[in-house]
Amino acid sequence: MRLSQMLFVTLREDPAEAEIPSHKLLLRAGYIRRIGSGIYAYLPFMWRVLQKVSQIVREEMNATGAQECLLPQLQPSELWRESGRWDTYTQAEGIMFALKDRQERELSLGPTHEEVITTIAKEMIRSYRQLPLHLYQIQTKFRDEIRPRFGLMRGREFIMKDGYSFHADEESLKKTYDDMHKAYSNMLRRSGLAFRPVQADSGAIGGSGSQEFMVLAEAGEDEVLYTEDGEYAANVEKAVSLPADAKTSPFTSYEKRETPGTETIEKLCQFLKCSPTQIVKNVLYQGVYDNGMTVLVLVSIRGDQEVNEVKLQNELTKLADRYGGKTLLSLKVPDAEAQSKWAAKSLPLGYIAPDIADDYIADQKQLDRKFLRLVDKTAVELKNFVTGANESGYHVIGANWKEQFQLPEIVVDVRKARPGDRAIHNPAQTLQSARGIEVGHIFQLGIKYSKAMGATYTNEQGEEVPLVMGCYGVGVSRLAQAAVEQSYDKDGIIWPVAIAPYHVIISVPNISDGEQLQAAEKLYSQLNEAGIETLLDDRNERAGVKFKDADLIGIPYRIVTGKSLKSGKVEVVERASHKSEEIPLDEVVSTLKQRIEVAIHK
Amino acid sequence: MRLSQMLFVTLREDPAEAEIPSHKLLLRAGYIRRIGSGIYAYLPFMWRVLQKVSQIVREEMNATGAQECLLPQLQPSELWRESGRWDTYTQAEGIMFALKDRQERELSLGPTHEEVITTIAKEMIRSYRQLPLHLYQIQTKFRDEIRPRFGLMRGREFIMKDGYSFHADEESLKKTYDDMHKAYSNMLRRSGLAFRPVQADSGAIGGSGSQEFMVLAEAGEDEVLYTEDGEYAANVEKAVSLPADAKTSPFTSYEKRETPGTETIEKLCQFLKCSPTQIVKNVLYQGVYDNGMTVLVLVSIRGDQEVNEVKLQNELTKLADRYGGKTLLSLKVPDAEAQSKWAAKSLPLGYIAPDIADDYIADQKQLDRKFLRLVDKTAVELKNFVTGANESGYHVIGANWKEQFQLPEIVVDVRKARPGDRAIHNPAQTLQSARGIEVGHIFQLGIKYSKAMGATYTNEQGEEVPLVMGCYGVGVSRLAQAAVEQSYDKDGIIWPVAIAPYHVIISVPNISDGEQLQAAEKLYSQLNEAGIETLLDDRNERAGVKFKDADLIGIPYRIVTGKSLKSGKVEVVERASHKSEEIPLDEVVSTLKQRIEVAIHK
């Protein structure tokens, strides 16, 4: 393509709307254009990158025997009501766009396709002989993000590959899940990215196990904890570890103490000269289920630990049945207003005891609101501990479960793993922290959707049982931007060769110089004929402008038809290293062809 | 691909939801699945067809120098308000889905992208040196159709290629428009379709000229009028012709006559023993402009002619200025209720005179509603004509313009051309009628959008002037179904080779016969290696079922590894002709490769 015939506009200054390097660069280099909040146009360069990423994804998916299809973006609300996710997605999380058609029927814009594909499976799969089956699509998806940002990283309209597999049993699911692990690793490797698969929380998608594929980058929104032996890596939301050992408590007899101004663990430790590992901290949450039921939750945890709210949310979801609900709609620390509604008298924040219920929330039971006590594993084993006295300015010391306080019935693991914690698989390893951009997520869904939606098949024994499902997603547009976030310098983007919009750019320093232009045109047609995707910068611009633009847009190889033409050579500059060399005209095509092939297939 | 590993389910019976053959066949053969009204999933076979059509479209577009991009489907309402189309699209026609995000900002789902692309052009194009420029995309689009039907023909979610070109002047636009005419003809020819380009109305898109590409098929929703010399073809909405000559009126003196029970032209002619060409028929319409202004329109036209409402709509749109509006929102024959509101006394329907205004709608002027009289060319030249007397049961005869009736100021051509009319370019040719499926539409938009949205560039003279635009659409999913509508038989689909999901299907009559299976497997891998897209029907089914399925899904060549194996041959059946021949095993690949190449490139 000739630059003179393209919509080619670059910016010298960073656009005000962009926060992270990749977003700034994609805007400056004319790859994308903002049309609305979280909504971007993919201009021709970007579209070429996205097509290349899509093609790599497609090839790896096809190689596993999965088949491509395209499901509708408009989805009737009935399907989402059947699976029980309509309310969660349109209201609680509110991340699904909903609309009404001219008949006032409710529709949504697909953020994901479990409901649609399960409906198709329900209608078309009858027998175990049709299994396993794996369908995927590459499609624009929609999420009404609370805070769209970072360009394509967290947009409201984005491109995803999503695949859904159907199986007769867990063993077959596990095999496809493992195949997907390999396929996803291949896709990312072939796209030229440094990445790490990590254990992940399954969130609103649900299911029994999942892994995320994280592209490592400082601007990543996710924190990953991993061990250096390569044996463990998890999203911090999901990570587990061994807590530090608790110190033996110096308080051997039970006593109530005046502890003024000790609302925080730190102040309390200073005041009592004790370790945070000797304290039972009691944290209040308020959960709301999909049937409207509000539950006040008190979590008792060891003083040096923090509550991982994703884990807590999962525990509360497991308890939904108990409150007549199906899912938890929201979880938060109750604000002042909520607290005043809850408590019969003002809550002694910072001084709450594990049994706050009796004293402070007696009224709640009359209101048919529920109170739930949970204790984290770290707090169970403590002896002679310090904890709140349910009275502002007072704590108790030397307390023990089953003596002064009933041990809550439900013991959970809701503690947040932290960098520096010892690893469970090998306590000699400590957890390290890294930032990552989630570009892939694979799930073992099990029968969550097939059961809810009645998608069954007849097994070999002639019984009708629910289909076992898996689902697998790749953020295609996010992956493309993640590549930039991982690979740029002060001059611009450095595309991995496999997903660069073009392989080569020929910069003609002076287009009024007939010799330069002629050499460039000849190379341009030779390179194109050899299947090397080439740009010709034939604009009437200064050489300096052309070189700056070539660096900014990040094409792997730049050919300059300049002074060295006198000796029958051109300058070839590698974008990543800025290394320059002179190559004889008749060797340019073969040299570049070989380098590009090596780069793409390495 | 092995059928045993696909989601392959065919139906023996026609599904109740489908009306036309192509819709029935795509459902029966498992190409598509209905998810909601006008909403379909494209299953793997269909997706392969759509990808092939898309690739042909892409190649033809790229060959003209147009560049592919992808614009957002979510479009901020502000853009549509700028162009002045928000109300027309969301309310009057109501064909655009609108929704609100979590911030209560209005968005629409793109049915077309003039607004988005013009915004980009406005921001990025500064100078004539950047022109001409042509961007296109292949994308899912949305229309909230009043009556979604015929499967992919008129869906609410469908795939389109839409392209937009920008020019410094009309001459450059005309060149690209001509290039598109050629590119579209190539696309349809290469896809194996019989089609006809026709003159078309530009509708809500606007602009100065447009052509539609019609795939000829009985189930087509459009009527095309054409001449056999190939010199003229137009959508009936747009078609022009010479009306038959009027007969000389026998009524040489003016007189009011009692004509009871003559509300129709036919009855009136019988009663008065005259020709319909001697009558001035007066038809009432009610138009509403975007500023809320309602106008009562009386159209006088020769009695043997019908009003073409699309032409009338265009005339009224031209008059929008006069009523302080920008566009016409709706046009209809006023219903009984509207008439009673309009008329000071009950309207003498069937007996209305060209000057109904004075007598019946005197009150309207007080209501600040407007009355407009239009006369069609066919009525202007009439002498001594018959027309209504503005009194039920009475007509006048021997009337003349400027004597008994004022000739309306505005003379228009709003008559409907009909099969049998004489052609304007050559009165010896008469118009023929055919049904067509509109799969492409190309427009010369001119400066309609660039002017409304302030998209200007600096021309060679240094003046800032609006960009001249064109736009060009192909219904990719509609085209794919149109191919089926044009090519099927009682046994199923007959795909044109170029867009068939696979080229060859190998049907193994009996998979427990080792020799059959072995020969089939060998051919399967040889064909795939030769780049021939091949299905292997390795299901444990009866041969008859396999042959029926192969015919239904319409794969161009079927190989049967049956009895002829004994003599080292297989049976090869051509789907279109059902012709069967025996081909030696070692000639199958080369024979088919050659036939497929000929079929694709013819």
HADDOCK unambig.tbl for C-alpha pairs under 7 A between the chains (distance, minus, plus):
assign (segid A and resid 6 and name CA) (segid B and resid 133 and name CA) 6.99 0.50 0.50
assign (segid A and resid 9 and name CA) (segid B and resid 124 and name CA) 6.70 0.50 0.50
assign (segid A and resid 36 and name CA) (segid B and resid 76 and name CA) 6.39 0.50 0.50
assign (segid A and resid 39 and name CA) (segid B and resid 72 and name CA) 6.53 0.50 0.50
assign (segid A and resid 40 and name CA) (segid B and resid 72 and name CA) 6.18 0.50 0.50
assign (segid A and resid 41 and name CA) (segid B and resid 70 and name CA) 6.08 0.50 0.50
assign (segid A and resid 41 and name CA) (segid B and resid 71 and name CA) 4.48 0.50 0.50
assign (segid A and resid 41 and name CA) (segid B and resid 72 and name CA) 5.61 0.50 0.50
assign (segid A and resid 42 and name CA) (segid B and resid 69 and name CA) 5.79 0.50 0.50
assign (segid A and resid 42 and name CA) (segid B and resid 70 and name CA) 5.06 0.50 0.50
assign (segid A and resid 42 and name CA) (segid B and resid 71 and name CA) 6.10 0.50 0.50
assign (segid A and resid 43 and name CA) (segid B and resid 69 and name CA) 5.02 0.50 0.50
assign (segid A and resid 43 and name CA) (segid B and resid 70 and name CA) 6.64 0.50 0.50
assign (segid A and resid 44 and name CA) (segid B and resid 67 and name CA) 6.31 0.50 0.50
assign (segid A and resid 44 and name CA) (segid B and resid 68 and name CA) 5.64 0.50 0.50
assign (segid A and resid 44 and name CA) (segid B and resid 69 and name CA) 4.65 0.50 0.50
assign (segid A and resid 47 and name CA) (segid B and resid 69 and name CA) 5.34 0.50 0.50
assign (segid A and resid 47 and name CA) (segid B and resid 70 and name CA) 6.56 0.50 0.50
assign (segid A and resid 67 and name CA) (segid B and resid 44 and name CA) 6.31 0.50 0.50
assign (segid A and resid 68 and name CA) (segid B and resid 44 and name CA) 5.64 0.50 0.50
assign (segid A and resid 69 and name CA) (segid B and resid 42 and name CA) 5.79 0.50 0.50
assign (segid A and resid 69 and name CA) (segid B and resid 43 and name CA) 5.01 0.50 0.50
assign (segid A and resid 69 and name CA) (segid B and resid 44 and name CA) 4.65 0.50 0.50
assign (segid A and resid 69 and name CA) (segid B and resid 47 and name CA) 5.34 0.50 0.50
assign (segid A and resid 70 and name CA) (segid B and resid 41 and name CA) 6.07 0.50 0.50
assign (segid A and resid 70 and name CA) (segid B and resid 42 and name CA) 5.06 0.50 0.50
assign (segid A and resid 70 and name CA) (segid B and resid 43 and name CA) 6.64 0.50 0.50
assign (segid A and resid 70 and name CA) (segid B and resid 47 and name CA) 6.55 0.50 0.50
assign (segid A and resid 71 and name CA) (segid B and resid 41 and name CA) 4.48 0.50 0.50
assign (segid A and resid 71 and name CA) (segid B and resid 42 and name CA) 6.10 0.50 0.50
assign (segid A and resid 72 and name CA) (segid B and resid 39 and name CA) 6.52 0.50 0.50
assign (segid A and resid 72 and name CA) (segid B and resid 40 and name CA) 6.17 0.50 0.50
assign (segid A and resid 72 and name CA) (segid B and resid 41 and name CA) 5.60 0.50 0.50
assign (segid A and resid 76 and name CA) (segid B and resid 36 and name CA) 6.37 0.50 0.50
assign (segid A and resid 97 and name CA) (segid B and resid 101 and name CA) 6.74 0.50 0.50
assign (segid A and resid 99 and name CA) (segid B and resid 99 and name CA) 5.30 0.50 0.50
assign (segid A and resid 101 and name CA) (segid B and resid 97 and name CA) 6.73 0.50 0.50
assign (segid A and resid 101 and name CA) (segid B and resid 144 and name CA) 6.60 0.50 0.50
assign (segid A and resid 102 and name CA) (segid B and resid 144 and name CA) 6.87 0.50 0.50
assign (segid A and resid 124 and name CA) (segid B and resid 9 and name CA) 6.69 0.50 0.50
assign (segid A and resid 144 and name CA) (segid B and resid 101 and name CA) 6.61 0.50 0.50
assign (segid A and resid 144 and name CA) (segid B and resid 102 and name CA) 6.90 0.50 0.50
